[in-house]
Amino acid sequence: MVRAEWVVVGDPADSRVLDDGAVAIVDGRIAAAGPAGEVLEAHPGLPTTRLERHVLVPGLVNTHTHLAMNMLRGSAGDRDLAGFLAVVMPLEARSLTPDRVERATRAAAVELVRSGVTTSIDMYFDVESGLRGASSVGLRLLTGPTLIEGGPTTATWDEVVAAAGEWLDRRPASGTWRPVIGPHGTYTVTPDQLAEVAAVIDGRDCILQIHLSETEAENQTVLERYGSRPLGVLEAAGLLTRDTVLAHGVHLSADEIRRVAEVGAAVAHCPASNLKLASGVAPVRDLLAAGATVSLGTDGQASNDDLDLLAEMRLAALLHKGTSSGAAGPDATALPAPVALRMATLSGAEALGLEALTGSIEVGKVADLTAVDLSSPWIEPVRDPIGSLVYSASRADVAAVWVEGRAVVSEGRCVSVDERDVVRSLRSLGEEIHSS
Ligand SMILES: [Zn+2]
C-alpha cells in the first residue's frame, strides 16, 4: 500500500487529485485507489509506505529514445540533424558491441527510473543486450529490431529483415510487453523495403516505430525521391496504423494531421531534441485538436542530452504556450499542466497500446507508480499538485518508483542495481568509444 498526501487518480487530464489518498497493491496490480481511510479499511493487512508532501502519479512512459546512445552523450553538440548523424553514425559503426549496449542500456534504465519512468520504448541495435540491461534495473522496455540500410552492422538488408522476423517469432507480445519493429525513417529505408517490413509484421501483435517528418529537409528529400511526403510513403507501404508510433512529426501538414488522427497512430513529441537540433516545433496543439494521440519522448541522449521526461513535460507545456498564435492571439491556457501530465503517462500508454494495463492509477491496472516529493524550497507552497509537479519539480524530486508493484526507486535512489557501479561503467564506456 502506498499512502500519499496527493494521489492523481483516473485520466490525469481530468485533474482528479485526492488529498490523503492511497493505492493498495496486490500481486503487482492496483487493487484499490481512493481516500486513504477507505483503502486502509478495505485492505487492512497490507504494509504501508507513507509519503507526506508527495504526489503519487502514474509511472511515466517514454515513447521515443535510443537508450544505449548515452555512451555517445556529449559527442555531437550544437549540430543540426544531418550534422549530428554525420558524427554519431561512424562512431556507432566502429564501436558497438553487445557488452557495451547492455552496460549502456543498464545505465540509461537507471536514468529513466530515477526520472519517474516505468515504461520506455527503444530503438537501437543488439536488442537482447538492451533487454538484459533494462531488465536488470526493473524498467519495462518495449524494443525490437532497428532496420536501416548501412547501419552499424555488416548484415545486408535481406539478412536484417529475416533476422527481424525470426526475433518476432521468439518474442511474442505478452502481458504488459509488446515487441517493436523500427524501420529508421522513410529517408533511410526505401518504399520497397518498408513494404517488406509490412509483410514481416503482418498479422502480428507488434508496435511499428519510425522517425517521421523530423525536419523540413527530410520532407523535401522524400518528396523528390518518391513523389510523396514521408507520411504518404509510410501509408502506401501499409505501415500507418493504430500500432504506429511516429517519432517527432515536427513538419506535418494539416491533411497529414487529420490522417494521423483518423488512423489512430500516435506522435511521440520530443521537444528538447527538436529544439537542440533546430528541427522546429511540432504542431502539438493542432494534433491534439484533431484528436490525435500525442505522447512524449526524450529521443536519445546524444541529441537531448538526457532522459528527463519530467523536463520534457514542462518544456512541452511552456513551448506550446510560447508559440501559440493565430486569430485568438497568444494563449497561456495552451497545453495546461494536466494535459502535459497526461501526455507523459496515459497518452504514452495509448501510443504503445497498453492503456488498458498502465498509464493511469485505476483499479485493475498494474501498479506502475511514481511518487514525487513536493516539499523542497523550489516547490512549496503547494496549491495545485499537478501544477507544482509540471512547473516546479525536477527529477531530483522523484522519491519512489514501482514497476508492477516492485520498488525500483526508493528514497530517491535506484534499489535494483548499484548506481555507483553503473555510473563507473558508463564513464568508462565513453572512454572506450572515443579511443576505439
Ligand atoms: Zn530518434
Boltz pocket constraint, residues with backbone or C-beta under 6 A from the ligand:
constraints:
  - pocket:
      binder: B
      contacts: [[A, 64], [A, 65], [A, 66], [A, 211], [A, 247], [A, 299], [A, 300]]
      max_distance: 6.0
